[in-house]
Amino acid sequence: MNRFEFDRRTLVKGAVATGTAALLSPPAFAQQNPIKIGFGMSLTGGLAGGGRQSLLGFEIWRDEINAKGGLLGRPVQLVYFDDQSSPANVPGLYAKLIDVDKVDLVVSPYATNQITPAMPIVMQKNMVYMGLFGTDVNANFQYDRYFATIPNGPDGKRAPTLGFLEVAAGMNPKPQTIALIAADAEYAQTVIAGARETVARLGFRTVYDRSYPPTTADYSPIVRAVAAANPDIICIASYPPDSVGLIRAASEIGIKPRIFGGAMIGLGFTPIKAQLGPLLNGIVNYDTYVPEPTMKFPGVDEFLKTYQEKAPAAGVDLHGFFLPPFAYSQMQVLAQAVTAAGSIDHAKIAAELRKGTFNTIVGEIKFGPNGEWQKNRTLTIQFQGIQPGDVNQFKQAGKQVILHPNESKSGNLVEPYTKARG
């Protein structure tokens, strides 16, 4: 067993104990019955990169709120278990958390595929359910106590590609043709369906529209087929391994669209940025948080400083821009709603979440009728001037320039893609 495996298994096995240890001082405070917040989280498996950094965001919030006297005057305890990145494990974990561990509140794992399986369990118990980075999860359930933590706004399936396509539509002259590529999996298919709606509204002509299996290893045939269609725009919805494979294939083949990117998951993660380096130049992609001057919300720099100090020992993403501020903000929102309700009565908490406006380190959050953010604040960014061998450059302004929305814009599009690549 290597050091990483030891640390990882110890983290999972000792999850509840670790959550409790922070509560033991001062004695009078520790003697109060804790408010237990339960969740599953992907700490091993394919989603562990996102799950473990989300957990660190939760833990920083827990430590800070307990240092300030807890929630409703009671210490906060995190009770969590590893779902091993398997949706099949999620329902059983939430049943255990609610029925055996008797948690007071629940929040979700990271990612759409992990959030959805817990929804029927939580609905049976009429509990508030905060969802971390789930795309359009509540569209089918219509559960009035679900509240999303993701900046997609009310139209979750269109939001990840909306900025990319609107930026493309604003180019002069306006591009005419588009290729759509998506993984044959839930997130990607939801997002590419939303992209088709926007493509129709903006008047682009689709010359290629194909999906690929998640097991794909060689992306060269896909990229060659797209190149043969010679589109002005290439819009992709992909998962991290696919994103890397498609970008490498695009570089090797030498595609020449005017704009290239879309909703490629993984490009917000520091290890992938470091791996791809200058291959990122010119790519226009969705994001959630980047260190641009327009994103300096109160408290976010302090949170990121704490996160980045803890990240090496925790073995997680060193910068923590994409997910951790939202994990922390989710807990801020929940705490503010509980405080306003004055209890852990779920009906009262849900009522506060529906009517309130919440101040967080990612800005003000207000929920719409379906539990999504009332306003879409998904970012569209372009990688510019990326140099090889310098992971810290991604902490600098000007490397991930915000193009959309206008209120967050920090720079201008460089096009065509071949020019933007440098």
C-alpha positions, -999 to +999 in steps of 0.1 A: +000+000+000+015+034-010+013+065+010-017+079-010-037+047-006-030+047+032-040+084+036-071+079+014-084+048+033-077+064+066-096+095+055-127+074+046-125+050+076-121+079+100-146+103+085-170+105+114-143+106+140-125+134+122-157+154+120-161+150+158-126+157+168-128+194+159-157+198+184-140+191+217-130+226+228-142+245+248-158+218+271-192+235+275-196+239+237-185+203+231-211+190+255-240+203+233-256+177+210-240+183+176-260+192+145-251+163+122-248+170+085-247+138+065-236+131+029-220+106+006-189+117-013-168+101-040-135+097-021-123+069-043-130+060-080-133+082-110-150+111-093-126+112-063-107+142-076-138+164-073-152+146-043-121+150-021-116+187-029-153+193-022-149+175+012-120+198+021-143+228+013-169+214+037-143+208+064-130+243+062-165+256+067-171+233+096-140+243+114-147+280+109-183+278+120-174+258+151-147+283+160-175+310+159-198+290+182-214+266+159-249+266+144-278+275+167-253+274+195-245+237+188-213+222+173-215+210+137-205+174+129-199+161+094-210+124+089-199+111+056-191+079+037-173+070+005-197+062-024-167+050-044-179+070-074-207+044-079-243+057-082-255+023-071-240+028-037-257+062-031-292+051-020-280+028+007-256+054+021-283+080+024-307+054+039-281+046+065-273+083+072-309+091+078-322+060+095-291+047+114-269+077+119-298+100+125-283+130+108-302+163+111-295+176+076-282+161+044-263+176+015-253+158-017-222+142-032-205+160-060-218+155-096-250+148-113-247+110-115-242+108-077-268+134-066-298+119-085-299+084-068-303+099-033-333+121-043-360+094-038-346+086-003-345+122+007-379+129-007-395+101+013-382+118+045-392+153+034-357+166+041-340+196+025-314+185+000-286+207-012-271+195-045-235+202-054-228+206-091-257+187-105-270+196-140-308+199-142-313+173-115-347+185-104-362+187-138-380+154-134-384+152-097-398+187-091-390+184-054-397+216-036-370+211-010-341+206-034-317+235-038-288+234-063-253+247-058-242+253-094-242+286-113-263+273-142-294+292-133-329+282-143-321+264-175-294+239-165-292+220-198-284+251-219-262+270-194-229+252-198-227+260-236-248+291-237-219+316-232-197+297-256-224+298-284-233+335-277-196+345-278-194+326-312-225+344-324-209+378-316-179+372-338-175+393-369-183+380-394-207+356-377-197+319-380-221+298-401-215+261-394-210+241-362-200+206-351-214+191-319-196+163-301-207+146-269-200+117-247-228+091-245-235+097-208-260+117-188-242+150-182-229+153-218-262+143-234-282+168-213-258+196-221-256+188-259-294+187-260-294+222-246-267+233-271-289+221-300-317+244-288-293+274-286-278+265-320-313+266-336-320+300-319-288+315-331-291+302-366-260+281-370-260+252-395-250+219-380-226+199-402-216+172-376-235+159-346-223+126-331-218+110-297-190+087-286-190+059-260-174+066-226-150+038-232-134+055-262-096+054-260-085+069-294-102+102-303-083+107-335-111+092-357-137+115-341-115+146-346-106+136-382-143+132-390-151+167-376-121+182-394-135+168-427-168+186-421-148+219-418-170+236-392-165+272-381-174+262-345-166+230-326-187+226-294-179+196-271-196+182-240-172+158-224-158+143-192-122+148-180-105+119-197-124+126-229-115+163-227-078+155-225-080+130-253-100+153-276-076+182-271-046+161-277-061+147-309-071+182-321-036+194-316-021+164-334-045+167-364-043+204-366-080+214-367-088+249-379-121+261-366-127+297-357-137+288-321-131+255-303-143+244-268-177+243-251-185+224-220-155+202-214-153+190-178-118+188-164-103+220-177-110+237-144-089+211-125-052+220-118-037+186-126-053+186-161-043+222-167-007+213-157-008+182-180-021+201-210-002+233-206+001+253-239-023+229-256-050+249-237-043+281-255-072+294-275-098+270-260-130+286-250-148+267-223-173+270-195-160+275-160-173+284-125-145+304-108-112+318-121-089+343-104-098+373-125-104+408-110-141+406-117-145+376-093-132+392-061-162+385-039-159+391-001-142+363+016-131+343-014-094+351-012-093+342+024-110+309+017-087+300-012-057+309+010-068+284+036-077+258+011-044+261-008-025+258+025-043+226+033-044+211-002-009+195-003-014+175+029-050+165+018-037+153-016-062+174-036-063+200-064-037+226-054-056+256-065-092+246-058-109+272-081-135+251-098-154+233-070-142+242-034-156+277-033-190+264-042-188+235-017-180+261+010-207+284-003-233+256-002-227+253+036-228+290+040-263+291+024-275+262+045-262+278+077-278+311+069-311+294+062-310+273+094-301+305+114-330+324+098-354+294+106-341+293+141-344+255+141-336+224+121-372+220+111-370+212+074-402+229+063-390+262+079-355+258+064-369+252+029-392+283+033-361+304+042-342+290+012-370+298-012-374+334-001-339+344+010-309+360-007-277+346+006-243+362+008-214+338+000-178+338-012-191+333-048-214+362-046-251+366-038-272+335-043-310+334-047-330+304-058-357+302-084-389+281-084-372+248-092-344+252-067-318+263-093-301+296-090-324+324-101-298+337-126-273+319-148-237+329-137-218+302-156-185+317-169-172+313-204-134+317-204-105+315-229-071+302-221-045+328-232-007+329-230-003+296-212+034+286-210+049+251-204+060+239-170+044+265-147+014+253-127+013+286-107+006+306-138-031+295-134-033+315-102-026+347-122-051+370-138-051+371-176-045+334-182-082+324-181-099+354-194-136+357-188-156+364-220-192+359-207-214+370-190-208+407-195-209+417-159-179+394-152-160+400-185-123+405-180-109+404-215-116+398-252-118+368-275-087+360-295-097+343-328-095+322-349-084+293-329-051+288-348-041+324-340-052+320-303-030+290-300+000+313-305 
